[in-house]
Structures are given as structure tokens and as C-alpha cells.
């Protein structure tokens, strides 16, 4: 089982990567989930793959708030609003 510090650190890593995705989408005039992934370039696609990998890792270690892309996006939005 992971420690709270490990879960917090993995959540922060996932949020940092999600910020990259959000910035790349914003540069295209898009937001999540209102985007056409078939039109993404390799940079955005790879950033999303990193997000998915980190979300999967969060799921495995029990960091539920960041355990999938939807939850991670919601957590990021909640943090940026406050």
C-alpha cells in the first residue's frame, strides 16, 4: 500500500502533466472534453498519453481523486478556480 505522501506526489505529477494538456488545448482554442482528438498533433497526443499513464499509476496506488482523466481534469479545474 502506498503512503499519503506517495499518493499526494503522484497526484501532483499528474496535475502538472494535465496542466500541459490544458495549455496545449487552450493554444488551439479548445478545452477538455470539447476537442477532436483525431486532429491532435504528436505533442498533444504524447502529453495526453503521459496523463493517462500517471492517472493509471494514481489508480493503482489509491489516489482516487486523480485515477482517471475525467477526475484529474475536474481536480485541476477546481484548483485553478480557487
Backbone torsions as a table, in degrees:
resi	resn	phi	psi	omega
1	UNK	NA	145.1	-179.1
2	UNK	-85.4	160.8	176.5
3	UNK	-89.2	165.1	177.5
4	UNK	-60.7	-37.6	179.5
5	UNK	-64.0	-40.2	178.0
6	UNK	-65.3	-43.3	178.9
7	UNK	-64.1	-42.0	178.7
8	UNK	-63.3	-43.0	-178.9
9	UNK	-65.4	-43.4	178.6
10	UNK	-65.5	-38.1	176.9
11	UNK	-62.0	-42.8	179.3
12	UNK	-65.2	-39.9	176.8
13	UNK	-62.2	-43.5	179.5
14	UNK	-64.7	-40.0	179.0
15	UNK	-66.4	-38.4	177.5
16	UNK	-62.3	-42.9	178.7
17	UNK	-68.6	-37.4	177.6
18	UNK	-63.5	-36.2	177.7
19	UNK	-58.8	-39.7	176.9
20	UNK	-60.3	-47.1	178.8
21	UNK	-60.9	-46.1	-179.1
22	UNK	-60.6	-40.2	179.2
23	UNK	-67.8	-41.2	178.1
24	UNK	-65.2	-39.6	176.1
25	UNK	-64.4	-43.9	-179.7
26	UNK	-60.3	-38.0	178.6
27	UNK	-63.7	-24.8	177.5
28	UNK	-91.5	-2.2	-177.3
29	UNK	77.7	24.6	-177.1
30	UNK	-122.3	164.4	174.4
31	UNK	-135.6	161.9	175.8
32	UNK	-85.4	136.2	2.8
33	UNK	-96.0	11.3	-176.7
34	UNK	-84.8	71.3	-178.4
35	UNK	-147.6	156.1	178.6
36	UNK	-104.5	100.0	-176.0
37	UNK	-63.3	-20.1	179.1
38	UNK	-72.2	-12.6	-179.5
39	UNK	-104.0	3.2	-179.6
40	UNK	-72.5	146.0	172.5
41	UNK	-82.9	177.2	-176.5
42	UNK	-64.7	-32.9	-179.4
43	UNK	-64.1	-49.3	179.4
44	UNK	-66.2	-40.3	179.0
45	UNK	-62.6	-42.1	179.5
46	UNK	-68.8	-37.8	176.7
47	UNK	-61.4	-41.0	178.5
48	UNK	-67.5	-36.5	176.4
49	UNK	-62.3	-39.3	176.4
50	UNK	-64.6	-41.1	177.4
51	UNK	-59.8	-46.8	-179.5
52	UNK	-61.7	-41.2	179.1
53	UNK	-64.2	-42.7	178.8
54	UNK	-68.1	-37.8	176.7
55	UNK	-64.2	-39.8	176.4
56	UNK	-62.6	-42.2	178.3
57	UNK	-63.6	-40.2	178.0
58	UNK	-61.9	-39.5	178.6
59	UNK	-62.5	-45.2	-178.3
60	UNK	-62.4	-39.8	-176.2
61	UNK	-89.3	-2.5	175.2
62	UNK	93.2	17.3	175.9
63	UNK	-87.4	77.4	-170.4
64	UNK	-60.3	-33.7	-176.5
65	UNK	-66.7	-13.5	-180.0
66	UNK	-127.3	25.9	-169.9
67	UNK	-86.0	-1.5	171.8
68	UNK	-156.3	168.2	-174.1
69	UNK	-61.6	-41.4	-179.9
70	UNK	-61.9	-46.5	178.5
71	UNK	-64.9	-40.4	179.4
72	UNK	-63.4	-43.5	177.7
73	UNK	-62.3	-41.6	178.3
74	UNK	-63.8	-43.3	179.2
75	UNK	-62.8	-42.5	178.6
76	UNK	-62.0	-46.0	179.4
77	UNK	-61.8	-42.5	178.9
78	UNK	-61.6	-40.1	-179.3
79	UNK	-72.3	-35.9	-178.4
80	UNK	-76.5	-22.4	177.7
81	UNK	-77.4	-26.9	-175.9
82	UNK	-90.8	NA	NA
